[in-house]
Amino acid sequence: MPHRSIHKLRKTYCTMLIDAGCEDSIIMNQLGHASIETSRKYYYFCNRTKQHQMDQVRKAINI
């Protein structure tokens, strides 16, 4: 198994929290950031498929 750093684990954890719909304040607290923008900018990796993203947009605008 390839070596993974703790930093990679933090990124994965942040992505999982955001994708699960956790409140921004919880994510910020867990990662120790003062702003959710920091968490999203440096730690979030959207691993959702394009189809999932389109389904989310359609659901949001009720198509």
PDB file with one MODEL, atoms N, CA, C and O in Angstrom:
MODEL        1
ATOM      1  N   MET A   1       0.842  -1.167   0.000  1.00  0.00           N
ATOM      2  CA  MET A   1       0.000   0.000   0.000  1.00  0.00           C
ATOM      3  C   MET A   1       0.898   1.244   0.000  1.00  0.00           C
ATOM      4  O   MET A   1       1.868   1.321   0.754  1.00  0.00           O
ATOM      5  N   PRO A   2       0.559   2.213  -0.856  1.00  0.00           N
ATOM      6  CA  PRO A   2       1.384   3.430  -0.897  1.00  0.00           C
ATOM      7  C   PRO A   2       1.269   4.250   0.387  1.00  0.00           C
ATOM      8  O   PRO A   2       0.240   4.227   1.063  1.00  0.00           O
ATOM      9  N   HIS A   3       2.332   4.970   0.709  1.00  0.00           N
ATOM     10  CA  HIS A   3       2.365   5.821   1.893  1.00  0.00           C
ATOM     11  C   HIS A   3       1.411   6.996   1.715  1.00  0.00           C
ATOM     12  O   HIS A   3       1.393   7.613   0.649  1.00  0.00           O
ATOM     13  N   ARG A   4       0.624   7.316   2.725  1.00  0.00           N
ATOM     14  CA  ARG A   4      -0.276   8.467   2.729  1.00  0.00           C
ATOM     15  C   ARG A   4       0.052   9.311   3.950  1.00  0.00           C
ATOM     16  O   ARG A   4       0.254   8.787   5.045  1.00  0.00           O
ATOM     17  N   SER A   5       0.103  10.607   3.753  1.00  0.00           N
ATOM     18  CA  SER A   5       0.433  11.506   4.857  1.00  0.00           C
ATOM     19  C   SER A   5      -0.806  11.825   5.686  1.00  0.00           C
ATOM     20  O   SER A   5      -1.936  11.597   5.254  1.00  0.00           O
ATOM     21  N   ILE A   6      -0.578  12.349   6.867  1.00  0.00           N
ATOM     22  CA  ILE A   6      -1.668  12.806   7.724  1.00  0.00           C
ATOM     23  C   ILE A   6      -2.435  13.928   7.035  1.00  0.00           C
ATOM     24  O   ILE A   6      -3.648  14.053   7.205  1.00  0.00           O
ATOM     25  N   HIS A   7      -1.722  14.749   6.253  1.00  0.00           N
ATOM     26  CA  HIS A   7      -2.378  15.849   5.545  1.00  0.00           C
ATOM     27  C   HIS A   7      -3.420  15.305   4.560  1.00  0.00           C
ATOM     28  O   HIS A   7      -4.498  15.883   4.425  1.00  0.00           O
ATOM     29  N   LYS A   8      -3.114  14.222   3.886  1.00  0.00           N
ATOM     30  CA  LYS A   8      -4.067  13.581   2.972  1.00  0.00           C
ATOM     31  C   LYS A   8      -5.291  13.099   3.744  1.00  0.00           C
ATOM     32  O   LYS A   8      -6.414  13.199   3.251  1.00  0.00           O
ATOM     33  N   LEU A   9      -5.084  12.583   4.933  1.00  0.00           N
ATOM     34  CA  LEU A   9      -6.192  12.147   5.772  1.00  0.00           C
ATOM     35  C   LEU A   9      -7.086  13.323   6.143  1.00  0.00           C
ATOM     36  O   LEU A   9      -8.310  13.191   6.139  1.00  0.00           O
ATOM     37  N   ARG A  10      -6.493  14.472   6.463  1.00  0.00           N
ATOM     38  CA  ARG A  10      -7.278  15.678   6.775  1.00  0.00           C
ATOM     39  C   ARG A  10      -8.129  16.104   5.581  1.00  0.00           C
ATOM     40  O   ARG A  10      -9.288  16.485   5.746  1.00  0.00           O
ATOM     41  N   LYS A  11      -7.556  16.041   4.383  1.00  0.00           N
ATOM     42  CA  LYS A  11      -8.298  16.406   3.179  1.00  0.00           C
ATOM     43  C   LYS A  11      -9.473  15.457   2.954  1.00  0.00           C
ATOM     44  O   LYS A  11     -10.580  15.888   2.633  1.00  0.00           O
ATOM     45  N   THR A  12      -9.221  14.178   3.126  1.00  0.00           N
ATOM     46  CA  THR A  12     -10.274  13.180   2.962  1.00  0.00           C
ATOM     47  C   THR A  12     -11.377  13.388   3.991  1.00  0.00           C
ATOM     48  O   THR A  12     -12.560  13.318   3.658  1.00  0.00           O
ATOM     49  N   TYR A  13     -10.996  13.640   5.231  1.00  0.00           N
ATOM     50  CA  TYR A  13     -11.953  13.868   6.311  1.00  0.00           C
ATOM     51  C   TYR A  13     -12.809  15.098   6.016  1.00  0.00           C
ATOM     52  O   TYR A  13     -14.029  15.056   6.180  1.00  0.00           O
ATOM     53  N   CYS A  14     -12.183  16.185   5.586  1.00  0.00           N
ATOM     54  CA  CYS A  14     -12.909  17.407   5.262  1.00  0.00           C
ATOM     55  C   CYS A  14     -13.899  17.155   4.119  1.00  0.00           C
ATOM     56  O   CYS A  14     -15.052  17.582   4.185  1.00  0.00           O
ATOM     57  N   THR A  15     -13.447  16.470   3.086  1.00  0.00           N
ATOM     58  CA  THR A  15     -14.313  16.152   1.950  1.00  0.00           C
ATOM     59  C   THR A  15     -15.511  15.331   2.396  1.00  0.00           C
ATOM     60  O   THR A  15     -16.633  15.581   1.954  1.00  0.00           O
ATOM     61  N   MET A  16     -15.288  14.362   3.258  1.00  0.00           N
ATOM     62  CA  MET A  16     -16.379  13.520   3.745  1.00  0.00           C
ATOM     63  C   MET A  16     -17.389  14.338   4.553  1.00  0.00           C
ATOM     64  O   MET A  16     -18.596  14.139   4.415  1.00  0.00           O
ATOM     65  N   LEU A  17     -16.905  15.254   5.392  1.00  0.00           N
ATOM     66  CA  LEU A  17     -17.805  16.093   6.188  1.00  0.00           C
ATOM     67  C   LEU A  17     -18.646  16.996   5.299  1.00  0.00           C
ATOM     68  O   LEU A  17     -19.856  17.109   5.496  1.00  0.00           O
ATOM     69  N   ILE A  18     -18.017  17.638   4.323  1.00  0.00           N
ATOM     70  CA  ILE A  18     -18.751  18.529   3.423  1.00  0.00           C
ATOM     71  C   ILE A  18     -19.764  17.746   2.592  1.00  0.00           C
ATOM     72  O   ILE A  18     -20.915  18.161   2.465  1.00  0.00           O
ATOM     73  N   ASP A  19     -19.341  16.615   2.029  1.00  0.00           N
ATOM     74  CA  ASP A  19     -20.244  15.806   1.216  1.00  0.00           C
ATOM     75  C   ASP A  19     -21.409  15.241   2.021  1.00  0.00           C
ATOM     76  O   ASP A  19     -22.480  14.989   1.469  1.00  0.00           O
ATOM     77  N   ALA A  20     -21.208  15.042   3.318  1.00  0.00           N
ATOM     78  CA  ALA A  20     -22.274  14.519   4.171  1.00  0.00           C
ATOM     79  C   ALA A  20     -23.241  15.612   4.595  1.00  0.00           C
ATOM     80  O   ALA A  20     -24.270  15.332   5.209  1.00  0.00           O
ATOM     81  N   GLY A  21     -22.910  16.868   4.265  1.00  0.00           N
ATOM     82  CA  GLY A  21     -23.811  17.967   4.595  1.00  0.00           C
ATOM     83  C   GLY A  21     -23.657  18.492   6.010  1.00  0.00           C
ATOM     84  O   GLY A  21     -24.578  19.111   6.545  1.00  0.00           O
ATOM     85  N   CYS A  22     -22.516  18.255   6.617  1.00  0.00           N
ATOM     86  CA  CYS A  22     -22.284  18.766   7.972  1.00  0.00           C
ATOM     87  C   CYS A  22     -22.316  20.290   7.963  1.00  0.00           C
ATOM     88  O   CYS A  22     -21.977  20.931   6.968  1.00  0.00           O
ATOM     89  N   GLU A  23     -22.723  20.844   9.074  1.00  0.00           N
ATOM     90  CA  GLU A  23     -22.763  22.295   9.200  1.00  0.00           C
ATOM     91  C   GLU A  23     -21.352  22.860   9.117  1.00  0.00           C
ATOM     92  O   GLU A  23     -20.385  22.242   9.564  1.00  0.00           O
ATOM     93  N   ASP A  24     -21.259  24.062   8.527  1.00  0.00           N
ATOM     94  CA  ASP A  24     -19.960  24.708   8.358  1.00  0.00           C
ATOM     95  C   ASP A  24     -19.238  24.880   9.690  1.00  0.00           C
ATOM     96  O   ASP A  24     -18.023  24.697   9.765  1.00  0.00           O
ATOM     97  N   SER A  25     -19.972  25.230  10.733  1.00  0.00           N
ATOM     98  CA  SER A  25     -19.337  25.459  12.038  1.00  0.00           C
ATOM     99  C   SER A  25     -18.684  24.188  12.580  1.00  0.00           C
ATOM    100  O   SER A  25     -17.641  24.256  13.229  1.00  0.00           O
ATOM    101  N   ILE A  26     -19.284  23.045  12.321  1.00  0.00           N
ATOM    102  CA  ILE A  26     -18.715  21.773  12.769  1.00  0.00           C
ATOM    103  C   ILE A  26     -17.419  21.483  12.009  1.00  0.00           C
ATOM    104  O   ILE A  26     -16.419  21.075  12.600  1.00  0.00           O
ATOM    105  N   ILE A  27     -17.450  21.700  10.697  1.00  0.00           N
ATOM    106  CA  ILE A  27     -16.269  21.454   9.867  1.00  0.00           C
ATOM    107  C   ILE A  27     -15.125  22.364  10.302  1.00  0.00           C
ATOM    108  O   ILE A  27     -13.993  21.912  10.472  1.00  0.00           O
ATOM    109  N   MET A  28     -15.428  23.651  10.480  1.00  0.00           N
ATOM    110  CA  MET A  28     -14.412  24.606  10.906  1.00  0.00           C
ATOM    111  C   MET A  28     -13.814  24.203  12.249  1.00  0.00           C
ATOM    112  O   MET A  28     -12.600  24.273  12.444  1.00  0.00           O
ATOM    113  N   ASN A  29     -14.665  23.787  13.161  1.00  0.00           N
ATOM    114  CA  ASN A  29     -14.210  23.380  14.491  1.00  0.00           C
ATOM    115  C   ASN A  29     -13.319  22.143  14.409  1.00  0.00           C
ATOM    116  O   ASN A  29     -12.269  22.087  15.048  1.00  0.00           O
ATOM    117  N   GLN A  30     -13.734  21.171  13.636  1.00  0.00           N
ATOM    118  CA  GLN A  30     -12.971  19.929  13.512  1.00  0.00           C
ATOM    119  C   GLN A  30     -11.588  20.151  12.913  1.00  0.00           C
ATOM    120  O   GLN A  30     -10.622  19.503  13.315  1.00  0.00           O
ATOM    121  N   LEU A  31     -11.493  21.069  11.951  1.00  0.00           N
ATOM    122  CA  LEU A  31     -10.222  21.304  11.271  1.00  0.00           C
ATOM    123  C   LEU A  31      -9.424  22.448  11.881  1.00  0.00           C
ATOM    124  O   LEU A  31      -8.259  22.651  11.539  1.00  0.00           O
ATOM    125  N   GLY A  32     -10.052  23.194  12.786  1.00  0.00           N
ATOM    126  CA  GLY A  32      -9.354  24.291  13.443  1.00  0.00           C
ATOM    127  C   GLY A  32      -9.200  25.528  12.575  1.00  0.00           C
ATOM    128  O   GLY A  32      -8.262  26.303  12.756  1.00  0.00           O
ATOM    129  N   HIS A  33     -10.116  25.717  11.633  1.00  0.00           N
ATOM    130  CA  HIS A  33     -10.054  26.873  10.751  1.00  0.00           C
ATOM    131  C   HIS A  33     -10.984  27.975  11.255  1.00  0.00           C
ATOM    132  O   HIS A  33     -12.015  27.705  11.870  1.00  0.00           O
ATOM    133  N   ALA A  34     -10.598  29.219  10.981  1.00  0.00           N
ATOM    134  CA  ALA A  34     -11.415  30.367  11.371  1.00  0.00           C
ATOM    135  C   ALA A  34     -12.498  30.653  10.335  1.00  0.00           C
ATOM    136  O   ALA A  34     -13.450  31.381  10.616  1.00  0.00           O
ATOM    137  N   SER A  35     -12.357  30.087   9.148  1.00  0.00           N
ATOM    138  CA  SER A  35     -13.286  30.356   8.062  1.00  0.00           C
ATOM    139  C   SER A  35     -13.574  29.075   7.280  1.00  0.00           C
ATOM    140  O   SER A  35     -12.667  28.278   7.038  1.00  0.00           O
ATOM    141  N   ILE A  36     -14.827  28.876   6.887  1.00  0.00           N
ATOM    142  CA  ILE A  36     -15.177  27.701   6.084  1.00  0.00           C
ATOM    143  C   ILE A  36     -14.533  27.796   4.696  1.00  0.00           C
ATOM    144  O   ILE A  36     -14.277  26.777   4.055  1.00  0.00           O
ATOM    145  N   GLU A  37     -14.276  29.023   4.240  1.00  0.00           N
ATOM    146  CA  GLU A  37     -13.629  29.189   2.942  1.00  0.00           C
ATOM    147  C   GLU A  37     -12.244  28.535   2.921  1.00  0.00           C
ATOM    148  O   GLU A  37     -11.831  27.979   1.903  1.00  0.00           O
ATOM    149  N   THR A  38     -11.545  28.603   4.028  1.00  0.00           N
ATOM    150  CA  THR A  38     -10.237  27.947   4.120  1.00  0.00           C
ATOM    151  C   THR A  38     -10.396  26.443   3.960  1.00  0.00           C
ATOM    152  O   THR A  38      -9.640  25.804   3.228  1.00  0.00           O
ATOM    153  N   SER A  39     -11.371  25.889   4.641  1.00  0.00           N
ATOM    154  CA  SER A  39     -11.619  24.441   4.547  1.00  0.00           C
ATOM    155  C   SER A  39     -11.960  24.047   3.127  1.00  0.00           C
ATOM    156  O   SER A  39     -11.419  23.073   2.603  1.00  0.00           O
ATOM    157  N   ARG A  40     -12.843  24.787   2.506  1.00  0.00           N
ATOM    158  CA  ARG A  40     -13.277  24.453   1.149  1.00  0.00           C
ATOM    159  C   ARG A  40     -12.163  24.673   0.118  1.00  0.00           C
ATOM    160  O   ARG A  40     -12.014  23.879  -0.811  1.00  0.00           O
ATOM    161  N   LYS A  41     -11.391  25.737   0.278  1.00  0.00           N
ATOM    162  CA  LYS A  41     -10.364  26.072  -0.703  1.00  0.00           C
ATOM    163  C   LYS A  41      -9.182  25.103  -0.671  1.00  0.00           C
ATOM    164  O   LYS A  41      -8.693  24.682  -1.720  1.00  0.00           O
ATOM    165  N   TYR A  42      -8.730  24.755   0.517  1.00  0.00           N
ATOM    166  CA  TYR A  42      -7.510  23.961   0.628  1.00  0.00           C
ATOM    167  C   TYR A  42      -7.729  22.480   0.936  1.00  0.00           C
ATOM    168  O   TYR A  42      -6.831  21.669   0.709  1.00  0.00           O
ATOM    169  N   TYR A  43      -8.892  22.119   1.442  1.00  0.00           N
ATOM    170  CA  TYR A  43      -9.084  20.745   1.899  1.00  0.00           C
ATOM    171  C   TYR A  43     -10.169  19.965   1.175  1.00  0.00           C
ATOM    172  O   TYR A  43     -10.224  18.741   1.293  1.00  0.00           O
ATOM    173  N   TYR A  44     -11.033  20.643   0.426  1.00  0.00           N
ATOM    174  CA  TYR A  44     -12.140  19.937  -0.212  1.00  0.00           C
ATOM    175  C   TYR A  44     -11.760  19.472  -1.608  1.00  0.00           C
ATOM    176  O   TYR A  44     -11.190  20.231  -2.392  1.00  0.00           O
ATOM    177  N   PHE A  45     -12.078  18.219  -1.913  1.00  0.00           N
ATOM    178  CA  PHE A  45     -11.907  17.655  -3.238  1.00  0.00           C
ATOM    179  C   PHE A  45     -13.230  17.032  -3.647  1.00  0.00           C
ATOM    180  O   PHE A  45     -13.665  16.041  -3.061  1.00  0.00           O
ATOM    181  N   CYS A  46     -13.868  17.613  -4.652  1.00  0.00           N
ATOM    182  CA  CYS A  46     -15.160  17.093  -5.100  1.00  0.00           C
ATOM    183  C   CYS A  46     -14.933  15.784  -5.840  1.00  0.00           C
ATOM    184  O   CYS A  46     -14.387  15.767  -6.943  1.00  0.00           O
ATOM    185  N   ASN A  47     -15.355  14.697  -5.225  1.00  0.00           N
ATOM    186  CA  ASN A  47     -15.170  13.390  -5.847  1.00  0.00           C
ATOM    187  C   ASN A  47     -16.490  12.816  -6.349  1.00  0.00           C
ATOM    188  O   ASN A  47     -16.606  11.621  -6.618  1.00  0.00           O
ATOM    189  N   ARG A  48     -17.466  13.682  -6.467  1.00  0.00           N
ATOM    190  CA  ARG A  48     -18.767  13.262  -6.994  1.00  0.00           C
ATOM    191  C   ARG A  48     -18.704  13.197  -8.516  1.00  0.00           C
ATOM    192  O   ARG A  48     -17.949  13.933  -9.152  1.00  0.00           O
ATOM    193  N   THR A  49     -19.501  12.313  -9.084  1.00  0.00           N
ATOM    194  CA  THR A  49     -19.547  12.205 -10.542  1.00  0.00           C
ATOM    195  C   THR A  49     -20.304  13.398 -11.125  1.00  0.00           C
ATOM    196  O   THR A  49     -21.057  14.073 -10.424  1.00  0.00           O
ATOM    197  N   LYS A  50     -20.095  13.640 -12.398  1.00  0.00           N
ATOM    198  CA  LYS A  50     -20.825  14.716 -13.085  1.00  0.00           C
ATOM    199  C   LYS A  50     -22.327  14.461 -13.008  1.00  0.00           C
ATOM    200  O   LYS A  50     -23.106  15.400 -12.842  1.00  0.00           O
ATOM    201  N   GLN A  51     -22.742  13.195 -13.127  1.00  0.00           N
ATOM    202  CA  GLN A  51     -24.169  12.865 -13.058  1.00  0.00           C
ATOM    203  C   GLN A  51     -24.736  13.221 -11.690  1.00  0.00           C
ATOM    204  O   GLN A  51     -25.833  13.774 -11.601  1.00  0.00           O
ATOM    205  N   HIS A  52     -24.011  12.916 -10.634  1.00  0.00           N
ATOM    206  CA  HIS A  52     -24.459  13.264  -9.283  1.00  0.00           C
ATOM    207  C   HIS A  52     -24.576  14.770  -9.138  1.00  0.00           C
ATOM    208  O   HIS A  52     -25.535  15.261  -8.542  1.00  0.00           O
ATOM    209  N   GLN A  53     -23.618  15.508  -9.675  1.00  0.00           N
ATOM    210  CA  GLN A  53     -23.664  16.965  -9.605  1.00  0.00           C
ATOM    211  C   GLN A  53     -24.878  17.508 -10.350  1.00  0.00           C
ATOM    212  O   GLN A  53     -25.555  18.407  -9.851  1.00  0.00           O
ATOM    213  N   MET A  54     -25.162  16.976 -11.536  1.00  0.00           N
ATOM    214  CA  MET A  54     -26.333  17.414 -12.308  1.00  0.00           C
ATOM    215  C   MET A  54     -27.624  17.073 -11.576  1.00  0.00           C
ATOM    216  O   MET A  54     -28.561  17.871 -11.575  1.00  0.00           O
ATOM    217  N   ASP A  55     -27.686  15.907 -10.957  1.00  0.00           N
ATOM    218  CA  ASP A  55     -28.867  15.533 -10.177  1.00  0.00           C
ATOM    219  C   ASP A  55     -29.083  16.513  -9.021  1.00  0.00           C
ATOM    220  O   ASP A  55     -30.222  16.869  -8.720  1.00  0.00           O
ATOM    221  N   GLN A  56     -28.015  16.946  -8.380  1.00  0.00           N
ATOM    222  CA  GLN A  56     -28.122  17.899  -7.273  1.00  0.00           C
ATOM    223  C   GLN A  56     -28.658  19.245  -7.781  1.00  0.00           C
ATOM    224  O   GLN A  56     -29.496  19.865  -7.127  1.00  0.00           O
ATOM    225  N   VAL A  57     -28.177  19.694  -8.940  1.00  0.00           N
ATOM    226  CA  VAL A  57     -28.647  20.952  -9.507  1.00  0.00           C
ATOM    227  C   VAL A  57     -30.124  20.847  -9.882  1.00  0.00           C
ATOM    228  O   VAL A  57     -30.908  21.750  -9.591  1.00  0.00           O
ATOM    229  N   ARG A  58     -30.496  19.758 -10.519  1.00  0.00           N
ATOM    230  CA  ARG A  58     -31.907  19.570 -10.883  1.00  0.00           C
ATOM    231  C   ARG A  58     -32.805  19.536  -9.651  1.00  0.00           C
ATOM    232  O   ARG A  58     -33.892  20.112  -9.651  1.00  0.00           O
ATOM    233  N   LYS A  59     -32.350  18.867  -8.619  1.00  0.00           N
ATOM    234  CA  LYS A  59     -33.128  18.791  -7.384  1.00  0.00           C
ATOM    235  C   LYS A  59     -33.272  20.180  -6.760  1.00  0.00           C
ATOM    236  O   LYS A  59     -34.336  20.527  -6.249  1.00  0.00           O
ATOM    237  N   ALA A  60     -32.212  20.963  -6.803  1.00  0.00           N
ATOM    238  CA  ALA A  60     -32.232  22.300  -6.204  1.00  0.00           C
ATOM    239  C   ALA A  60     -33.196  23.243  -6.926  1.00  0.00           C
ATOM    240  O   ALA A  60     -33.830  24.092  -6.300  1.00  0.00           O
ATOM    241  N   ILE A  61     -33.300  23.087  -8.257  1.00  0.00           N
ATOM    242  CA  ILE A  61     -34.178  23.982  -9.009  1.00  0.00           C
ATOM    243  C   ILE A  61     -35.478  23.297  -9.433  1.00  0.00           C
ATOM    244  O   ILE A  61     -36.247  23.837 -10.229  1.00  0.00           O
ATOM    245  N   ASN A  62     -35.708  22.115  -8.895  1.00  0.00           N
ATOM    246  CA  ASN A  62     -36.956  21.372  -9.091  1.00  0.00           C
ATOM    247  C   ASN A  62     -37.312  21.101 -10.546  1.00  0.00           C
ATOM    248  O   ASN A  62     -38.438  21.354 -10.975  1.00  0.00           O
ATOM    249  N   ILE A  63     -36.353  20.588 -11.298  1.00  0.00           N
ATOM    250  CA  ILE A  63     -36.635  20.198 -12.699  1.00  0.00           C
ATOM    251  C   ILE A  63     -37.046  18.741 -12.706  1.00  0.00           C
ATOM    252  O   ILE A  63     -37.332  18.185 -13.767  1.00  0.00           O
TER     253      ILE A  63
ENDMDL
END
